[in-house]
């Protein structure tokens, strides 16, 4: 099979990956995982918050991976209600 050209690879859809971030726009220290959807990430964050006595880590945002391997913010860090 011949290798695909770069242009044909760029036309292919990529699986989006999401991660949770803290109020400092860094990977969340306690919720350091990769998720398949924003909803899955926020559900996990809400479950974690419900188990915490303190809501100090309540400002949670979401980033999505880009084709180049960078992360782009899709939800600004904000308080979640558990």
Biopython code that builds the backbone (N, CA, C, O; Angstrom):
import numpy as np
from Bio.PDB.StructureBuilder import StructureBuilder

atoms = [
    (1, "UNK", "N", (0.843, -1.171, 0.000)),
    (1, "UNK", "CA", (0.000, 0.000, 0.000)),
    (1, "UNK", "C", (0.893, 1.241, 0.000)),
    (1, "UNK", "O", (1.844, 1.316, 0.778)),
    (2, "UNK", "N", (0.603, 2.191, -0.846)),
    (2, "UNK", "CA", (1.390, 3.416, -0.958)),
    (2, "UNK", "C", (1.087, 4.344, 0.204)),
    (2, "UNK", "O", (-0.055, 4.424, 0.656)),
    (3, "UNK", "N", (2.115, 5.053, 0.695)),
    (3, "UNK", "CA", (1.856, 6.006, 1.787)),
    (3, "UNK", "C", (0.951, 7.137, 1.320)),
    (3, "UNK", "O", (1.031, 7.587, 0.177)),
    (4, "UNK", "N", (0.100, 7.581, 2.216)),
    (4, "UNK", "CA", (-0.804, 8.680, 1.876)),
    (4, "UNK", "C", (-0.044, 9.990, 1.907)),
    (4, "UNK", "O", (0.877, 10.172, 2.702)),
    (5, "UNK", "N", (-0.437, 10.889, 1.039)),
    (5, "UNK", "CA", (0.206, 12.198, 1.024)),
    (5, "UNK", "C", (-0.225, 12.994, 2.251)),
    (5, "UNK", "O", (-1.241, 12.698, 2.881)),
    (6, "UNK", "N", (0.565, 14.002, 2.569)),
    (6, "UNK", "CA", (0.244, 14.865, 3.704)),
    (6, "UNK", "C", (-1.107, 15.524, 3.526)),
    (6, "UNK", "O", (-1.870, 15.638, 4.485)),
    (7, "UNK", "N", (-1.417, 15.961, 2.313)),
    (7, "UNK", "CA", (-2.708, 16.609, 2.061)),
    (7, "UNK", "C", (-3.862, 15.656, 2.305)),
    (7, "UNK", "O", (-4.882, 16.065, 2.861)),
    (8, "UNK", "N", (-3.733, 14.408, 1.910)),
    (8, "UNK", "CA", (-4.835, 13.468, 2.139)),
    (8, "UNK", "C", (-4.969, 13.163, 3.626)),
    (8, "UNK", "O", (-6.077, 12.938, 4.112)),
    (9, "UNK", "N", (-3.842, 13.151, 4.360)),
    (9, "UNK", "CA", (-3.907, 12.925, 5.800)),
    (9, "UNK", "C", (-4.591, 14.084, 6.506)),
    (9, "UNK", "O", (-5.351, 13.873, 7.452)),
    (10, "UNK", "N", (-4.328, 15.308, 6.055)),
    (10, "UNK", "CA", (-4.955, 16.476, 6.674)),
    (10, "UNK", "C", (-6.456, 16.490, 6.464)),
    (10, "UNK", "O", (-7.188, 17.068, 7.267)),
    (11, "UNK", "N", (-6.922, 15.868, 5.402)),
    (11, "UNK", "CA", (-8.349, 15.825, 5.129)),
    (11, "UNK", "C", (-9.088, 14.792, 5.954)),
    (11, "UNK", "O", (-10.319, 14.778, 5.980)),
    (12, "UNK", "N", (-8.351, 13.933, 6.624)),
    (12, "UNK", "CA", (-8.969, 12.887, 7.429)),
    (12, "UNK", "C", (-9.432, 13.443, 8.766)),
    (12, "UNK", "O", (-8.717, 14.235, 9.381)),
    (13, "UNK", "N", (-10.605, 13.050, 9.227)),
    (13, "UNK", "CA", (-11.051, 13.510, 10.547)),
    (13, "UNK", "C", (-10.166, 12.899, 11.631)),
    (13, "UNK", "O", (-9.687, 11.773, 11.494)),
    (14, "UNK", "N", (-9.960, 13.643, 12.694)),
    (14, "UNK", "CA", (-9.184, 13.126, 13.814)),
    (14, "UNK", "C", (-10.106, 12.975, 15.019)),
    (14, "UNK", "O", (-11.081, 13.709, 15.181)),
    (15, "UNK", "N", (-9.773, 12.017, 15.841)),
    (15, "UNK", "CA", (-10.549, 11.828, 17.060)),
    (15, "UNK", "C", (-10.180, 12.940, 18.031)),
    (15, "UNK", "O", (-9.005, 13.131, 18.345)),
    (16, "UNK", "N", (-11.158, 13.657, 18.495)),
    (16, "UNK", "CA", (-10.893, 14.737, 19.440)),
    (16, "UNK", "C", (-10.663, 14.141, 20.819)),
    (16, "UNK", "O", (-11.324, 13.188, 21.230)),
    (17, "UNK", "N", (-9.709, 14.730, 21.515)),
    (17, "UNK", "CA", (-9.404, 14.319, 22.880)),
    (17, "UNK", "C", (-9.539, 15.550, 23.760)),
    (17, "UNK", "O", (-9.189, 16.658, 23.354)),
    (18, "UNK", "N", (-10.040, 15.350, 24.950)),
    (18, "UNK", "CA", (-10.293, 16.453, 25.873)),
    (18, "UNK", "C", (-9.572, 16.201, 27.186)),
    (18, "UNK", "O", (-9.329, 15.058, 27.573)),
    (19, "UNK", "N", (-9.233, 17.298, 27.865)),
    (19, "UNK", "CA", (-8.665, 17.189, 29.209)),
    (19, "UNK", "C", (-9.203, 18.340, 30.050)),
    (19, "UNK", "O", (-9.618, 19.377, 29.532)),
    (20, "UNK", "N", (-9.183, 18.127, 31.351)),
    (20, "UNK", "CA", (-9.645, 19.137, 32.294)),
    (20, "UNK", "C", (-8.472, 20.008, 32.714)),
    (20, "UNK", "O", (-7.343, 19.534, 32.843)),
    (21, "UNK", "N", (-8.755, 21.291, 32.925)),
    (21, "UNK", "CA", (-7.736, 22.237, 33.369)),
    (21, "UNK", "C", (-8.216, 22.944, 34.631)),
    (21, "UNK", "O", (-9.411, 22.995, 34.921)),
    (22, "UNK", "N", (-7.257, 23.484, 35.367)),
    (22, "UNK", "CA", (-7.597, 24.207, 36.594)),
    (22, "UNK", "C", (-7.728, 25.697, 36.314)),
    (22, "UNK", "O", (-7.683, 26.129, 35.162)),
    (23, "UNK", "N", (-7.889, 26.475, 37.371)),
    (23, "UNK", "CA", (-8.079, 27.921, 37.229)),
    (23, "UNK", "C", (-6.869, 28.628, 36.630)),
    (23, "UNK", "O", (-6.991, 29.748, 36.134)),
    (24, "UNK", "N", (-5.702, 27.988, 36.669)),
    (24, "UNK", "CA", (-4.477, 28.556, 36.104)),
    (24, "UNK", "C", (-4.242, 28.103, 34.666)),
    (24, "UNK", "O", (-3.164, 28.318, 34.112)),
    (25, "UNK", "N", (-5.246, 27.480, 34.068)),
    (25, "UNK", "CA", (-5.170, 26.970, 32.700)),
    (25, "UNK", "C", (-4.081, 25.912, 32.535)),
    (25, "UNK", "O", (-3.473, 25.807, 31.469)),
    (26, "UNK", "N", (-3.835, 25.136, 33.576)),
    (26, "UNK", "CA", (-2.893, 24.028, 33.538)),
    (26, "UNK", "C", (-3.679, 22.734, 33.659)),
    (26, "UNK", "O", (-4.813, 22.732, 34.139)),
    (27, "UNK", "N", (-3.076, 21.628, 33.222)),
    (27, "UNK", "CA", (-3.738, 20.328, 33.377)),
    (27, "UNK", "C", (-4.147, 20.164, 34.840)),
    (27, "UNK", "O", (-3.352, 20.419, 35.744)),
    (28, "UNK", "N", (-5.372, 19.743, 35.065)),
    (28, "UNK", "CA", (-5.888, 19.630, 36.427)),
    (28, "UNK", "C", (-5.077, 18.585, 37.190)),
    (28, "UNK", "O", (-4.893, 17.473, 36.696)),
    (29, "UNK", "N", (-4.590, 18.923, 38.383)),
    (29, "UNK", "CA", (-3.706, 18.005, 39.110)),
    (29, "UNK", "C", (-4.386, 16.722, 39.611)),
    (29, "UNK", "O", (-3.712, 15.709, 39.798)),
    (30, "UNK", "N", (-5.678, 16.749, 39.827)),
    (30, "UNK", "CA", (-6.376, 15.568, 40.343)),
    (30, "UNK", "C", (-7.197, 14.853, 39.281)),
    (30, "UNK", "O", (-7.556, 13.689, 39.458)),
    (31, "UNK", "N", (-7.490, 15.513, 38.214)),
    (31, "UNK", "CA", (-8.323, 14.937, 37.151)),
    (31, "UNK", "C", (-7.499, 14.866, 35.861)),
    (31, "UNK", "O", (-7.915, 15.355, 34.811)),
    (32, "UNK", "N", (-6.342, 14.256, 35.966)),
    (32, "UNK", "CA", (-5.392, 14.191, 34.861)),
    (32, "UNK", "C", (-5.698, 12.960, 34.007)),
    (32, "UNK", "O", (-5.107, 11.896, 34.190)),
    (33, "UNK", "N", (-6.623, 13.125, 33.081)),
    (33, "UNK", "CA", (-7.026, 12.028, 32.203)),
    (33, "UNK", "C", (-7.412, 12.603, 30.841)),
    (33, "UNK", "O", (-7.590, 13.811, 30.687)),
    (34, "UNK", "N", (-7.535, 11.730, 29.880)),
    (34, "UNK", "CA", (-7.981, 12.109, 28.541)),
    (34, "UNK", "C", (-9.408, 11.576, 28.373)),
    (34, "UNK", "O", (-9.695, 10.429, 28.714)),
    (35, "UNK", "N", (-10.286, 12.415, 27.850)),
    (35, "UNK", "CA", (-11.698, 12.065, 27.706)),
    (35, "UNK", "C", (-12.094, 12.117, 26.231)),
    (35, "UNK", "O", (-11.472, 12.814, 25.428)),
    (36, "UNK", "N", (-13.128, 11.374, 25.897)),
    (36, "UNK", "CA", (-13.639, 11.325, 24.521)),
    (36, "UNK", "C", (-14.609, 12.451, 24.206)),
    (36, "UNK", "O", (-14.869, 12.738, 23.038)),
    (37, "UNK", "N", (-15.151, 13.096, 25.243)),
    (37, "UNK", "CA", (-16.109, 14.183, 25.007)),
    (37, "UNK", "C", (-16.061, 15.183, 26.153)),
    (37, "UNK", "O", (-15.596, 14.873, 27.250)),
    (38, "UNK", "N", (-16.549, 16.384, 25.880)),
    (38, "UNK", "CA", (-16.646, 17.417, 26.906)),
    (38, "UNK", "C", (-17.573, 16.939, 28.016)),
    (38, "UNK", "O", (-17.284, 17.125, 29.198)),
    (39, "UNK", "N", (-18.674, 16.330, 27.634)),
    (39, "UNK", "CA", (-19.660, 15.864, 28.613)),
    (39, "UNK", "C", (-19.051, 14.834, 29.561)),
    (39, "UNK", "O", (-19.283, 14.884, 30.769)),
    (40, "UNK", "N", (-18.271, 13.899, 29.012)),
    (40, "UNK", "CA", (-17.629, 12.882, 29.843)),
    (40, "UNK", "C", (-16.651, 13.536, 30.826)),
    (40, "UNK", "O", (-16.598, 13.155, 31.996)),
    (41, "UNK", "N", (-15.890, 14.508, 30.357)),
    (41, "UNK", "CA", (-14.924, 15.205, 31.213)),
    (41, "UNK", "C", (-15.637, 15.943, 32.341)),
    (41, "UNK", "O", (-15.235, 15.845, 33.501)),
    (42, "UNK", "N", (-16.697, 16.682, 32.003)),
    (42, "UNK", "CA", (-17.411, 17.455, 33.023)),
    (42, "UNK", "C", (-18.151, 16.555, 34.006)),
    (42, "UNK", "O", (-18.276, 16.897, 35.182)),
    (43, "UNK", "N", (-18.639, 15.422, 33.543)),
    (43, "UNK", "CA", (-19.296, 14.469, 34.446)),
    (43, "UNK", "C", (-18.289, 13.926, 35.454)),
    (43, "UNK", "O", (-18.593, 13.813, 36.641)),
    (44, "UNK", "N", (-17.087, 13.591, 34.978)),
    (44, "UNK", "CA", (-16.042, 13.107, 35.875)),
    (44, "UNK", "C", (-15.660, 14.195, 36.876)),
    (44, "UNK", "O", (-15.470, 13.913, 38.059)),
    (45, "UNK", "N", (-15.546, 15.436, 36.404)),
    (45, "UNK", "CA", (-15.198, 16.550, 37.291)),
    (45, "UNK", "C", (-16.282, 16.755, 38.354)),
    (45, "UNK", "O", (-15.969, 16.961, 39.527)),
    (46, "UNK", "N", (-17.535, 16.699, 37.954)),
    (46, "UNK", "CA", (-18.628, 16.885, 38.907)),
    (46, "UNK", "C", (-18.635, 15.770, 39.954)),
    (46, "UNK", "O", (-18.883, 16.031, 41.131)),
    (47, "UNK", "N", (-18.368, 14.543, 39.540)),
    (47, "UNK", "CA", (-18.307, 13.422, 40.484)),
    (47, "UNK", "C", (-17.169, 13.615, 41.478)),
    (47, "UNK", "O", (-17.328, 13.372, 42.674)),
    (48, "UNK", "N", (-16.026, 14.053, 40.973)),
    (48, "UNK", "CA", (-14.881, 14.284, 41.846)),
    (48, "UNK", "C", (-15.190, 15.403, 42.839)),
    (48, "UNK", "O", (-14.886, 15.282, 44.025)),
    (49, "UNK", "N", (-15.789, 16.485, 42.359)),
    (49, "UNK", "CA", (-16.127, 17.599, 43.247)),
    (49, "UNK", "C", (-17.097, 17.171, 44.344)),
    (49, "UNK", "O", (-16.999, 17.636, 45.480)),
    (50, "UNK", "N", (-18.022, 16.297, 44.009)),
    (50, "UNK", "CA", (-19.003, 15.829, 44.993)),
    (50, "UNK", "C", (-18.330, 15.061, 46.125)),
    (50, "UNK", "O", (-18.854, 15.009, 47.238)),
    (51, "UNK", "N", (-17.175, 14.465, 45.849)),
    (51, "UNK", "CA", (-16.475, 13.689, 46.874)),
    (51, "UNK", "C", (-15.501, 14.534, 47.695)),
    (51, "UNK", "O", (-14.873, 14.023, 48.622)),
    (52, "UNK", "N", (-15.370, 15.806, 47.369)),
    (52, "UNK", "CA", (-14.423, 16.687, 48.052)),
    (52, "UNK", "C", (-15.107, 17.473, 49.164)),
    (52, "UNK", "O", (-16.237, 17.935, 49.011)),
    (53, "UNK", "N", (-14.404, 17.615, 50.287)),
    (53, "UNK", "CA", (-14.946, 18.399, 51.390)),
    (53, "UNK", "C", (-14.831, 19.894, 51.092)),
    (53, "UNK", "O", (-15.643, 20.691, 51.562)),
    (54, "UNK", "N", (-13.833, 20.263, 50.319)),
    (54, "UNK", "CA", (-13.596, 21.664, 49.982)),
    (54, "UNK", "C", (-13.802, 21.851, 48.487)),
    (54, "UNK", "O", (-13.518, 20.952, 47.694)),
    (55, "UNK", "N", (-14.290, 23.004, 48.113)),
    (55, "UNK", "CA", (-14.487, 23.275, 46.685)),
    (55, "UNK", "C", (-13.381, 24.181, 46.149)),
    (55, "UNK", "O", (-13.604, 24.937, 45.203)),
    (56, "UNK", "N", (-12.178, 24.110, 46.753)),
    (56, "UNK", "CA", (-11.070, 24.970, 46.341)),
    (56, "UNK", "C", (-10.664, 24.717, 44.890)),
    (56, "UNK", "O", (-10.146, 25.616, 44.227)),
    (57, "UNK", "N", (-10.889, 23.532, 44.404)),
    (57, "UNK", "CA", (-10.521, 23.190, 43.028)),
    (57, "UNK", "C", (-11.732, 23.258, 42.103)),
    (57, "UNK", "O", (-11.748, 22.612, 41.056)),
    (58, "UNK", "N", (-12.745, 24.035, 42.480)),
    (58, "UNK", "CA", (-13.999, 24.036, 41.729)),
    (58, "UNK", "C", (-13.922, 24.726, 40.374)),
    (58, "UNK", "O", (-14.765, 24.466, 39.516)),
    (59, "UNK", "N", (-12.945, 25.592, 40.153)),
    (59, "UNK", "CA", (-12.820, 26.251, 38.851)),
    (59, "UNK", "C", (-12.163, 25.269, 37.884)),
    (59, "UNK", "O", (-10.956, 25.035, 37.936)),
    (60, "UNK", "N", (-12.977, 24.707, 37.012)),
    (60, "UNK", "CA", (-12.503, 23.677, 36.086)),
    (60, "UNK", "C", (-12.897, 24.069, 34.671)),
    (60, "UNK", "O", (-14.020, 24.506, 34.419)),
    (61, "UNK", "N", (-11.959, 23.908, 33.760)),
    (61, "UNK", "CA", (-12.198, 24.171, 32.347)),
    (61, "UNK", "C", (-11.887, 22.934, 31.531)),
    (61, "UNK", "O", (-11.483, 21.903, 32.070)),
    (62, "UNK", "N", (-12.079, 23.044, 30.220)),
    (62, "UNK", "CA", (-11.839, 21.909, 29.318)),
    (62, "UNK", "C", (-11.033, 22.394, 28.124)),
    (62, "UNK", "O", (-11.281, 23.469, 27.579)),
    (63, "UNK", "N", (-10.062, 21.576, 27.729)),
    (63, "UNK", "CA", (-9.294, 21.831, 26.517)),
    (63, "UNK", "C", (-9.469, 20.669, 25.555)),
    (63, "UNK", "O", (-9.740, 19.540, 25.965)),
    (64, "UNK", "N", (-9.308, 20.964, 24.256)),
    (64, "UNK", "CA", (-9.375, 19.943, 23.219)),
    (64, "UNK", "C", (-8.024, 19.900, 22.521)),
    (64, "UNK", "O", (-7.371, 20.930, 22.351)),
    (65, "UNK", "N", (-7.610, 18.703, 22.119)),
    (65, "UNK", "CA", (-6.343, 18.574, 21.411)),
    (65, "UNK", "C", (-6.509, 19.043, 19.973)),
    (65, "UNK", "O", (-7.552, 18.836, 19.355)),
    (66, "UNK", "N", (-5.468, 19.676, 19.454)),
    (66, "UNK", "CA", (-5.486, 20.125, 18.063)),
    (66, "UNK", "C", (-4.709, 19.133, 17.212)),
    (66, "UNK", "O", (-4.022, 18.252, 17.730)),
    (67, "UNK", "N", (-4.826, 19.286, 15.927)),
    (67, "UNK", "CA", (-4.127, 18.412, 14.990)),
    (67, "UNK", "C", (-2.609, 18.473, 15.186)),
    (67, "UNK", "O", (-1.911, 17.488, 14.945)),
    (68, "UNK", "N", (-2.098, 19.631, 15.622)),
    (68, "UNK", "CA", (-0.656, 19.800, 15.803)),
    (68, "UNK", "C", (-0.163, 19.311, 17.166)),
    (68, "UNK", "O", (1.035, 19.368, 17.445)),
    (69, "UNK", "N", (-1.071, 18.835, 18.012)),
    (69, "UNK", "CA", (-0.681, 18.325, 19.319)),
    (69, "UNK", "C", (-0.769, 19.347, 20.438)),
    (69, "UNK", "O", (-0.461, 19.033, 21.588)),
    (70, "UNK", "N", (-1.183, 20.559, 20.118)),
    (70, "UNK", "CA", (-1.383, 21.591, 21.137)),
    (70, "UNK", "C", (-2.755, 21.405, 21.767)),
    (70, "UNK", "O", (-3.536, 20.563, 21.323)),
    (71, "UNK", "N", (-3.050, 22.189, 22.798)),
    (71, "UNK", "CA", (-4.349, 22.165, 23.454)),
    (71, "UNK", "C", (-5.012, 23.526, 23.290)),
    (71, "UNK", "O", (-4.365, 24.564, 23.430)),
    (72, "UNK", "N", (-6.303, 23.511, 22.993)),
    (72, "UNK", "CA", (-7.075, 24.745, 22.827)),
    (72, "UNK", "C", (-8.227, 24.721, 23.831)),
    (72, "UNK", "O", (-8.924, 23.716, 23.966)),
    (73, "UNK", "N", (-8.417, 25.837, 24.530)),
    (73, "UNK", "CA", (-9.479, 25.925, 25.538)),
    (73, "UNK", "C", (-10.847, 25.984, 24.862)),
    (73, "UNK", "O", (-11.076, 26.807, 23.976)),
    (74, "UNK", "N", (-11.750, 25.107, 25.287)),
    (74, "UNK", "CA", (-13.118, 25.117, 24.769)),
    (74, "UNK", "C", (-14.125, 25.495, 25.853)),
    (74, "UNK", "O", (-15.273, 25.822, 25.553)),
    (75, "UNK", "N", (-13.692, 25.450, 27.110)),
    (75, "UNK", "CA", (-14.515, 25.907, 28.236)),
    (75, "UNK", "C", (-13.575, 26.557, 29.223)),
    (75, "UNK", "O", (-12.688, 25.900, 29.769)),
    (76, "UNK", "N", (-13.762, 27.843, 29.456)),
    (76, "UNK", "CA", (-12.946, 28.596, 30.408)),
    (76, "UNK", "C", (-13.122, 27.993, 31.820)),
    (76, "UNK", "O", (-14.210, 27.529, 32.162)),
    (77, "UNK", "N", (-12.068, 28.002, 32.621)),
    (77, "UNK", "CA", (-12.236, 27.524, 33.993)),
    (77, "UNK", "C", (-13.287, 28.344, 34.727)),
    (77, "UNK", "O", (-13.227, 29.573, 34.765)),
    (78, "UNK", "N", (-14.231, 27.651, 35.296)),
    (78, "UNK", "CA", (-15.326, 28.274, 36.030)),
    (78, "UNK", "C", (-15.819, 27.270, 37.073)),
    (78, "UNK", "O", (-15.606, 26.066, 36.929)),
    (79, "UNK", "N", (-16.468, 27.760, 38.106)),
    (79, "UNK", "CA", (-16.994, 26.848, 39.122)),
    (79, "UNK", "C", (-18.007, 25.874, 38.531)),
    (79, "UNK", "O", (-18.822, 26.235, 37.682)),
    (80, "UNK", "N", (-17.935, 24.643, 38.998)),
    (80, "UNK", "CA", (-18.917, 23.624, 38.633)),
    (80, "UNK", "C", (-19.758, 23.349, 39.874)),
    (80, "UNK", "O", (-19.275, 23.447, 41.002)),
    (81, "UNK", "N", (-20.970, 23.017, 39.657)),
    (81, "UNK", "CA", (-21.797, 22.586, 40.779)),
    (81, "UNK", "C", (-21.831, 21.078, 40.761)),
    (81, "UNK", "O", (-22.136, 20.462, 39.740)),
    (82, "UNK", "N", (-21.520, 20.493, 41.889)),
    (82, "UNK", "CA", (-21.465, 19.035, 41.974)),
    (82, "UNK", "C", (-22.837, 18.424, 42.015)),
    (82, "UNK", "O", (-22.967, 17.202, 42.088)),
]
sb = StructureBuilder()
sb.init_structure("model")
sb.init_model(0)
sb.init_chain("A")
sb.init_seg("    ")
for serial, (resi, resn, name, xyz) in enumerate(atoms, 1):
    if name == "N":
        sb.init_residue(resn, " ", resi, " ")
    sb.init_atom(name, np.array(xyz, "f"), 0.0, 1.0, " ", f" {name:<3s}", serial, name[0])
structure = sb.get_structure()
